[in-house]
Amino acid sequence: MSEFSTTDQQTLDGTVQASGAPLFDDKGYTSFAWLQTMDMTPYDFPYINQLLVQGYRSWLQQSDGISWINEQDTAVFNFTGVRLTGREEDDDEDLGLVERCCLSREIEVSQRKLRDGSLGFVYMVPILCRNHQREPFAALRFTRSAQYVFTEQDALLAAALHFRSCFYSKFEYIFMEDILGVQNRSSREGRRRSILFQIVKRLHDKIDVEGVLDEVFDSIAYFFPHVDITLYMSQDRHSRNPQVKPLLLHERDEDICVLAFMKGQMTVNETVGTQNEVTEIGIPLRGKQGVYGVFHMILPSGSDSMKKVDVELIAMMADTAGTAFENAKLLEQSNVLIHELRLINELVQRLNQSLKLNEVFEFAMQELLQMFMADFCCIMQLDQEENYYKVTSSNVESIRLHSYPRDEGFAGLMRKTGEPVIVSDYRKEGKISSKFMDLTNSLSLMAVPMKTSGTPRGVILLSSKRPNFFSYDNYKMLQMLAPHIGLAVTNAMLHAEVRRLANMDMLTGLYVRHYVDQCIQQHQEKDFCGSLILVDIDQFKQVNDTYGHQTGDEILKNVSDIIRSTTRDEDVCARWGGEELAIYLPQLGVQQALQFAEKIRYRVQHETKPRVTVSCGIAEWNWMDEQINMESLFYKADMALYEAKNEGRNRIVCD
C-alpha cells in the first residue's frame, strides 16, 4: 500500500483555508482594511445586475419593520434605467428619472398619477460607488401617495446608504470567494504536484513491469478506495495481478476501452437517465512508442460521483505509469534478449561439441523440450532424393525412425511455403491434419523449418497438450535456434560424409582395409562369433594384360557390386588390396559364411564379362577360442585362400 501524508489526503478530500494567518487579529478588521478600498469600475456595471437583486433582497430583509421600505413601494434600477426588481410603474418616466438622478447625483422627485389611479410622488435616489469618483451604478425608487410625502430626504439617503451597504456586502463576499477559490486551487495544485512527484518517484524506482503496475493500483486504491479499476493490456502478457486482463479488441466492439485505446485519449461515458447511474472512464496506458493498455474505471452510482474523483490526477498518474511501464518493459526485453543470446550461445557450443549426427539430434530434442517446457518434440530430416521426411529424434517412441510423405501435415506446409507455423488451438484451427498432433493429443504447436544456406534440411515440431501454451517470444526464439540446429546437423552430416569417404575405396565403393580392421576389433569385443571371407579374382593380371587396365577396373567394380548385393546390410565389405576383397559377417559361423561365399562365386562366374572366376578362403572365430584377435583371423582366412588357389582356383576353402 502506498503511503502519503495526511495533508495530501486532506487536499483531495476537501477545501483548505486560503491562508495560514487568522481571519481576525488583535486589531479586529484592520487585517481586511484593504478590502474596503476595493471597488467597481464602469466596465463592471453591465455584470452586477444579479448582485443588485441580491443586495435588494438583503436590504428588504434587514429593513423589516420600516413600513415604507417594502417591495410594494420600492424598486431598484441599474445604470441604464432597467428595472431589476420591485414595484412596477411607468417605464418611460422611470427611465427619464433614472437618467436625471444619475447625471445630477441627487435625489430626483416626480409627482404623477400612479398605476392604481391615485396621485403620488416618486423619489429616485442614485446609488454611488464608494471610490473617489463617486460613479452612479444604480438607482433606488421610493413610491409614496400624496398624503405621505417625505418632508425631509435624510431618511431616503439613509435607506439608500443602507442599500449600498447590503450591495457591497454581497460584492465583497463574491470577491473574497473568488480570492479564496484561486488560492485554494493554487494550494490544491501544489499539493497535487507533490503527490504526483511522490508517485513518479515510486514508479521510476521500480525496474520490473509487475512492480510498476502494482504501484499504480495501490496508489489509486489509496486515494480513491471507492473506484473499481481494471487494466486491459493489449500485449501478449500473463500477469499475476487479477486486475490485469487482456484487451480483446475483436470481442469488445466499440466500447469505452477500445475508443480510449484507438484514440490514445481519456474517454468518459456517463450513463444518464437510469436508476443506478454508472460513470465509466477509460484512460490509456501510453508511452512514447505507443499505447500498451487502458485503465477502465467504474465510479459509484450517484450524480456527484465525478466530484469525488480527481480525474486529472489519475490521468497524470496514468501518463507517468505509461512511461515507467515502457522503461521497465524495455529493460525486461533487454534481459530476455541477453538470456536468449546466452541460451543460443550455450546451445551452439554444446551442439558443436559432437559431430555424430544421432547425438546432435538427440541433444537438440532434449534441450528444446527443456527450454520451452513442451510436452512433445519431433525432429524430422528431409531426404532430398527419396522425397520423404524421416523422424530422426523424438520423445514419442512410436514414431521414431518412421518416414512420412514430404507433402503431408505441417512439415509439408512448411516445405511449400518455407514459413514457420504456430497453432494456438489445434481443435479450432484444424485446417491441416497432423499425425503428430493426433497421436500426442496436443493442442498447441510451434513448427519451424531447418535450413542451411536456404536449402531445406528438415523441420522441428514442438507441441503441448494445453491450448495457447506458446507465446510469441517462444515462437521467435525457436526461429532463431532452428538455423543453428540446422547448421550443426549439416556439420555432422559433412563430417560423417568425410569419414565415409576416408574409409571408402573410390574405385569399388567398398570400405578400405583399415576400416575392416576397426570393425572386426569392435565386434570381437562384444559378439560371440564371426566369419571372414577373403575373395581373390583368379588370374586378374592376365585380364589386365589381355583387355587392358580399364577393363580390369570394370571387372573389379562388377565383382564388388555382386559382393555388396549378395551380403547383408550389417556385413562389412572391403577392398583388401589389389584384386583381393574381404567380407566380415558378424555373428555368423563358417557354414553360414560358406553359403554366402558360394553365391558370390556362382554369380561372378556367370555375371561377369569378360568372364572371370574367384577363389574364396573362409575363417571364423568364437568366444571359446584361446586367442581372439584380428591378426589370427586374417591369417587363417589368407591360408584358406592360398589353398583354394593351389587346388585349381574357382573354389572355396574353409579353415
Secondary structure, DSSP 8 states (H G I E B T S, - for coil): -----HHHHHHHHS---S-SS-SSBTTBGGGGHHHHT----GGGGGG-HHHHHHHHHHHHHHTTT-TT-STTTEEEEETTS-EEEE----HHHHHHHHHHHHHHTS-EEEEEE-TTS-EEEEEEEEEE-SSTT--EEEEEEEEEEGGG--S-SHHHHHHHHHHHHHHHHHHHHHHHHHHHHHHHHHHHHHHHHHHHHHHHHHHHH--SHHHHHHHHHHHHHHH-TT-EEEEEE-SS---S-TTEEE--HHHHTT-HHHHHHHH-S-EEEE--SSSS--EEEEEEEE-SS-EEEEEEEEE-SSTTGGGGS-HHHHHHHHHHHHHHHHHHHHHHHHHHHHHHHHHHHHHHHHHHT---HHHHHHHHHHHHHHHHT-SEEEEEEEETTTTEEEEEEES-GGGTT-EEETTSHHHHHHHHH---EEES-TTTTTTS--HHHHHHT--EEEEEEEEETTEEEEEEEEEESSTT-S-HHHHHHHHHHHHHHHHHHHHHHHHHHHHHHHTB-TTTSSB-HHHHHHHHHHHHHH-SEEEEEEEEETTHHHHHHHH-HHHHHHHHHHHHHHHHHHS-TTSEEEEEETTEEEEEEET--HHHHHHHHHHHHHHHHHH-SS---EEEEEEEEETT-S---HHHHHHHHHHHHHHHHHTTSS-EEE-
